[in-house]
Amino acid sequence: MTEEGYEQDYTTNYQQIHSGIDIGTDGVDKLPVYSVTDGVVVGIEKGYKGVGDLVIIKELNTERYWMYLHVNVDPSLRVLGSILPDGTTSNGIISAGKTIAKIAPTSYTGLAPHLHLTVANNSQPTSVLNAYDETTVLGRTVSPLQAYWEYRNR
């Protein structure tokens, strides 16, 4: 582990810096993906850059944004402010442990099905998915393992 809490090879196994962790599924797709924290769904992007759906959840009472990538979004998931079938507006709030997606049948990257999980600590979370330099990524993210430990130990 590095001092930032990432795997030692965090930046060396990819053609660009890797802004999170990949969680393998032993080649199994369609497994449920659960929200790690209580939060507000602030973004859903279908087919994000051709690598599957992206879900962004802002952790309650923090400035952390949890990003789940290479998934198929659960159709019942609603973004804050979206219009529901009954005409009301969604508050976007979800609880830790709620199913938010399923692992996509392929990762769209040539790799086996997996979940990519990034935790950003700024108000423009997808900026870290598009960053190509180590300073930017490490300055705007926190290890998902560290973020989870802090969430559970508040």
C-alpha positions in Angstrom: 0.0 0.0 0.0 1.1 3.6 -0.6 0.7 6.3 1.9 -2.5 7.3 0.1 -4.0 3.9 0.9 -3.9 2.6 -2.7 -2.4 -0.6 -4.0 1.3 -0.2 -4.8 0.7 -0.8 -8.5 -2.1 1.8 -8.5 -0.6 3.7 -11.4 1.5 1.0 -13.2 -0.9 -1.6 -14.5 -2.9 0.8 -16.7 -2.0 2.9 -19.7 -3.1 5.9 -17.6 -3.5 6.5 -13.9 -6.2 4.4 -12.4 -8.5 6.5 -10.3 -10.0 3.8 -8.1 -10.1 0.1 -7.4 -11.4 -2.8 -9.5 -13.4 -5.5 -7.6 -13.4 -8.8 -9.5 -16.4 -11.1 -9.8 -14.6 -14.3 -10.9 -16.0 -13.7 -14.3 -19.6 -13.6 -13.1 -21.9 -10.8 -14.4 -25.3 -9.6 -13.3 -24.2 -9.8 -9.6 -25.9 -7.0 -7.5 -24.0 -3.9 -6.6 -25.0 -2.3 -3.3 -24.5 1.3 -2.2 -21.6 1.4 0.3 -23.0 4.4 2.2 -26.2 6.3 2.9 -26.4 9.0 0.3 -28.1 10.9 -2.5 -28.0 9.7 -6.1 -26.6 12.8 -7.9 -25.8 11.2 -11.2 -26.6 8.3 -13.5 -25.0 8.1 -16.9 -26.0 5.3 -19.2 -23.2 4.0 -21.4 -20.5 6.3 -19.8 -17.8 6.6 -22.4 -18.6 3.2 -23.8 -17.6 1.3 -20.6 -21.0 0.6 -19.0 -23.2 2.7 -16.8 -22.0 5.1 -14.1 -23.7 5.8 -10.8 -22.6 8.7 -8.6 -23.8 8.8 -5.0 -22.9 11.7 -2.7 -22.3 10.4 0.8 -24.6 12.0 3.4 -23.0 14.7 5.6 -19.7 14.7 3.7 -18.3 16.0 0.4 -17.4 12.4 -0.8 -18.8 11.1 -4.1 -18.9 7.3 -4.6 -18.7 6.3 -8.3 -19.7 2.9 -9.5 -18.7 2.0 -13.0 -19.0 -1.0 -15.4 -22.5 -1.7 -14.2 -26.1 -1.8 -15.5 -28.2 0.7 -13.4 -31.2 -0.7 -11.5 -34.2 0.8 -13.3 -35.8 1.8 -10.0 -32.9 4.1 -9.1 -33.7 7.8 -9.4 -31.5 10.9 -9.4 -32.2 13.7 -7.0 -34.8 15.9 -8.6 -36.0 13.5 -11.2 -39.7 13.1 -11.9 -41.3 9.9 -10.7 -44.1 8.0 -12.5 -46.7 9.5 -10.0 -45.5 13.0 -11.0 -43.7 13.7 -7.7 -40.0 14.6 -7.5 -37.4 12.2 -6.3 -35.3 13.1 -3.2 -32.7 10.7 -4.5 -31.9 9.4 -1.0 -30.8 5.8 -0.6 -29.6 3.7 2.3 -26.3 1.8 2.5 -26.9 -1.8 1.3 -29.6 -0.8 -1.3 -29.1 -2.5 -4.7 -28.2 0.2 -7.2 -27.0 -1.8 -10.2 -25.8 -5.1 -11.4 -22.3 -5.9 -12.8 -22.4 -5.4 -16.6 -22.2 -8.6 -18.7 -18.8 -7.4 -20.0 -16.7 -4.6 -18.6 -16.5 -3.1 -22.1 -12.8 -2.8 -21.6 -11.7 -6.2 -22.7 -11.3 -7.4 -19.1 -13.5 -9.8 -17.2 -16.7 -8.3 -15.6 -15.8 -6.2 -12.6 -16.8 -3.2 -10.6 -14.7 0.0 -10.7 -15.1 2.0 -7.5 -13.8 5.5 -7.1 -14.3 7.9 -4.2 -13.8 11.6 -5.1 -13.6 14.3 -2.5 -14.7 17.3 -4.6 -17.8 18.7 -6.2 -16.8 17.6 -9.7 -16.4 13.8 -9.2 -16.2 12.7 -12.8 -13.1 15.0 -13.2 -11.0 12.3 -11.6 -12.3 9.7 -14.1 -10.9 11.9 -16.9 -7.6 12.9 -15.1 -4.4 11.6 -16.5 -1.8 12.7 -14.0 -1.1 11.3 -10.6 -1.1 14.6 -8.7 -4.6 15.4 -9.9 -6.1 12.0 -9.1 -4.4 11.6 -5.7 -5.4 15.2 -4.8 -9.0 14.6 -5.6 -9.7 11.0 -4.5 -9.4 8.9 -1.4 -9.0 5.2 -1.3 -12.4 3.5 -1.2 -11.1 1.2 1.5 -10.1 4.2 3.7 -13.4 6.0 2.9 -15.4 3.0 3.9 -13.4 2.6 7.2 -14.0 6.3 8.0 -17.7 6.0 7.1 -18.2 2.9 9.4 -16.2 4.5 12.3 -17.8 7.9 12.5 
